[in-house]
Amino acid sequence: MRIAVAADEWTGVAEAVLEELRRRGHEPVPHGALSDDERDDWAWASEAAARDVADGRADQAIVCCWTGTGASIAANKVTGVRAALCLDAQTAGGARKWNDANALAISLRSTSEAELGEILDAWFAGEPSTESDDRANIEHLGEMEAGS
């Protein structure tokens, strides 16, 4: 799977995210501080990763900044992207199941490598719910984006 990955600095688990994705057989697409050619500020880096998802160049995204909050906010501004700030595995699993999240936001400051592994386990094991009420919520998000 192609995963767009953005970080605004090489700190915390930034490098570990790339290594862990490769170890799991995914193809990371680096943005921001992880790329030599891009602006590394969190808003620009997270937007680039989110646009990869929205435009079909990546299947999912992982966006990172010091707290994860700014990265999540920026990614969620891109139409069709549902970014979830996940500080633990349970939140990551729920975000995939109930919110059909396609972008994972994590904190570079507070995520340990052990927690990163658990979060990615839950994220990649999660499947979007097929329950009608859950699907209705996701469809409503699309309507909201369209201004309905």
C-alpha positions as CSV (number, residue, x, y, z in Angstrom):
1,M,0.0,0.0,0.0
2,R,1.3,3.5,-0.8
3,I,1.2,5.7,2.3
4,A,1.8,9.4,2.1
5,V,3.8,10.4,5.2
6,A,4.3,14.0,6.4
7,A,6.3,15.4,9.3
8,D,7.3,18.9,10.1
9,E,10.6,17.9,11.7
10,W,13.0,14.9,12.1
11,T,12.2,14.4,15.8
12,G,10.4,11.8,17.9
13,V,9.1,8.9,15.9
14,A,9.4,10.6,12.4
15,E,12.1,8.2,11.2
16,A,10.5,5.3,12.9
17,V,7.2,5.8,11.0
18,L,9.1,5.4,7.7
19,E,11.0,2.4,8.9
20,E,8.0,0.7,10.3
21,L,6.0,1.2,7.1
22,R,8.8,-0.3,5.0
23,R,9.1,-3.2,7.4
24,R,5.4,-3.9,7.0
25,G,5.7,-3.9,3.2
26,H,4.2,-0.5,2.5
27,E,5.6,2.2,0.2
28,P,6.0,5.5,2.1
29,V,5.7,8.7,0.1
30,P,7.6,11.3,2.2
31,H,6.5,14.9,2.6
32,G,7.7,18.0,4.5
33,A,10.8,17.5,6.6
34,L,11.0,13.9,5.3
35,S,11.5,15.2,1.7
36,D,14.4,17.3,0.5
37,D,12.2,19.3,-1.9
38,E,9.3,20.5,0.2
39,R,8.3,23.0,2.8
40,D,8.5,21.4,6.2
41,D,5.9,23.4,8.1
42,W,3.1,21.3,9.4
43,A,0.3,22.9,7.4
44,W,2.0,22.5,4.1
45,A,3.5,19.0,4.8
46,S,0.2,17.6,6.0
47,E,-1.7,19.2,3.1
48,A,0.7,17.5,0.6
49,A,0.1,14.1,2.2
50,A,-3.6,14.6,2.3
51,R,-3.7,15.7,-1.3
52,D,-1.9,12.4,-2.3
53,V,-4.9,10.5,-0.7
54,A,-7.6,12.8,-2.2
55,D,-6.0,12.6,-5.7
56,G,-5.4,8.8,-5.6
57,R,-1.6,8.9,-5.5
58,A,-1.7,7.2,-2.0
59,D,-4.1,4.9,-0.3
60,Q,-3.8,6.5,3.1
61,A,-1.7,9.1,4.9
62,I,0.1,9.5,8.2
63,V,0.6,13.1,9.2
64,C,2.8,14.1,12.1
65,C,3.7,17.2,14.1
66,W,4.7,18.0,17.7
67,T,1.2,17.3,19.1
68,G,-0.4,15.9,16.0
69,T,-3.2,18.4,16.3
70,G,-2.1,20.8,13.6
71,A,-1.3,18.0,11.2
72,S,-4.8,16.6,11.8
73,I,-6.5,20.0,11.2
74,A,-4.5,20.6,8.0
75,A,-5.2,17.2,6.6
76,N,-8.9,17.5,7.4
77,K,-9.1,20.7,5.2
78,V,-8.6,18.6,2.1
79,T,-11.8,17.4,0.6
80,G,-12.3,13.6,1.0
81,V,-9.7,13.2,3.7
82,R,-10.8,12.1,7.2
83,A,-7.8,12.4,9.5
84,A,-7.9,11.2,13.1
85,L,-5.5,12.1,15.8
86,C,-4.7,8.8,17.5
87,L,-2.6,8.6,20.7
88,D,-3.4,5.0,21.3
89,A,-4.4,1.8,19.5
90,Q,-8.0,1.8,20.6
91,T,-8.5,5.2,19.1
92,A,-6.8,4.1,15.8
93,G,-9.0,1.0,15.5
94,G,-12.1,3.0,16.2
95,A,-11.1,5.7,13.7
96,R,-10.8,3.2,11.0
97,K,-14.0,1.3,11.9
98,W,-16.5,4.0,12.7
99,N,-15.0,7.0,10.9
100,D,-13.5,5.3,7.9
101,A,-10.5,7.5,8.6
102,N,-8.0,7.5,5.7
103,A,-5.3,9.7,7.4
104,L,-3.7,8.9,10.7
105,A,-2.4,11.9,12.7
106,I,0.2,11.2,15.4
107,S,2.2,13.3,17.9
108,L,5.9,13.3,17.4
109,R,6.3,14.3,21.0
110,S,4.2,11.9,22.9
111,T,4.2,8.7,20.7
112,S,6.8,6.2,21.7
113,E,8.1,3.6,19.2
114,A,6.2,0.9,21.2
115,E,3.0,2.9,21.0
116,L,3.6,3.6,17.3
117,G,3.7,-0.1,16.6
118,E,0.5,-0.7,18.5
119,I,-1.2,2.2,16.8
120,L,-0.2,1.0,13.3
121,D,-1.3,-2.6,14.2
122,A,-4.8,-1.3,15.1
123,W,-4.9,1.1,12.1
124,F,-4.0,-1.5,9.5
125,A,-6.1,-4.2,11.1
126,G,-9.2,-1.9,11.1
127,E,-11.8,-2.1,8.4
128,P,-14.5,0.5,7.8
129,S,-17.9,-0.6,9.3
130,T,-20.5,-1.7,6.9
131,E,-23.4,-0.9,9.3
132,S,-25.9,1.4,7.7
133,D,-25.8,4.1,10.5
134,D,-21.9,4.2,10.3
135,R,-22.0,4.5,6.5
136,A,-24.7,7.2,6.8
137,N,-22.4,9.3,8.9
138,I,-19.6,9.0,6.4
139,E,-21.9,9.9,3.5
140,H,-23.1,12.9,5.6
141,L,-19.5,14.1,5.8
142,G,-19.3,14.1,2.0
143,E,-22.5,16.1,1.9
144,M,-21.1,18.6,4.4
145,E,-18.0,19.0,2.3
146,A,-20.1,19.7,-0.8
147,G,-22.0,22.4,1.1
148,S,-25.3,20.5,1.3
